[in-house]
Amino acid sequence: MQKKRIILVLIAIFLVLAGIGGTKKVVEMRQAAQKERQIAFLKAHEKELVDFIKKYSSQEETVEFDWETVEAGKGMAFTKPTLIVKFNISDSSEKNIMIKAMSLE
């Protein structure tokens, strides 16, 4: 009787630990998929982003986005979540390269 109880308890513990491990994997997969969706959204609106950046620029520049830096921004309480992406701006002479971050709502 005692051995059966110990075996059942060990099986229950194993199942709980397996469930926790599986849950962590699912969360990681969801986060990766969410980042891919965010990057796809930004790439689909890349022209609009470039036009917005150039609208506030004083000279003709080239804009290149670093898609690996996309992350969800954490704002203050009661604010909309934002996406943040770094980008490079270079002028026509290629002398000045600036790295900036853009926050998108």
N, C-alpha and C positions, 0 to 999 in steps of 0.2 A: 504494500500500500504506500509506504513512505517513498519508495523508488519511483512509483508512478507519479506521485505528486511532484516530486523534484523534476522529473522529466517534463511534465506538463508546464511547470513554472518556467523551466529553461526554454521550452518551445515558445511560450507566450512572450518572454523577454526577447528572444530572437526575432519574432514577428514584429514586435514594437520597434526594435532597432532597425529592421529592414524597412519598415514603413517610414521612419524618420529619414533614413538615407534616400529613399525614393522621392520623398517630398522635396528634399534639398535639390535633387537633380532636376525635378520638374520646375522649381523656381528658377534655377540657373538657365534652363532651356527657354523659359518664358522671357527672362531678361535679355537673352541673346536675340531672340526673335523680335522683341520690342525695339532693340537698337537697330536691327536691320530694317524694320518698318520706318523708323525715324530717318535713317539715312536715305531710304528710297523716297520718302516724302520730300526731303530737302533737295535731293537730286532732281526730282520732278519739277521743283520750283526754282531751280538754279538760275535761270534767266531773270526771274523776278528779283532774286537776291542780288545779282550783279547790277541790275538796273537801279535798285535801291541804294547800293553802295556808291555807284557812280553819280547818282543824283546829288549826293552831298560831297562830292570830290571837286577839287579845283582844276584838275588836269586829267588828261586821258590816261587811264591806268589799266593794267591787266590784273584780274582778280582770280586767284586759285584757292579753292577750298581744300582743307585737310579733313577728309571725311572720317578718318580714324579718331578724330578728337570729339566727335558728336557725343554729347551727354545731356541728360535732363538736368535743368537748372533748378535749384531749390531756392525759392524766393521766401519772402516773409509770409506770415500767416494771412490767409484770405486773399492771396494773389494767385493769378493763373500760373500753371507750370510753364516753363519755357524750355526751348532747346538751345544749346550753346554749341557753336562750331567755330573753330579757328580758321582764319584765312590769311593768305599773303596778298599784299598789294604791291605791285611794282610799276614804276612809271616807264615811259617809253625809252628812257636812257638806261634802264636796268641798274641805275646806281643805288637807288634807295629801295630797300625791301622792308616793309613793315609787317609785323605779325599782329593781328587784332583778333578779338573774339566778338562774335555777334550773338546776341540773345534774341531769340525769335519767340513770339507768342502764338 
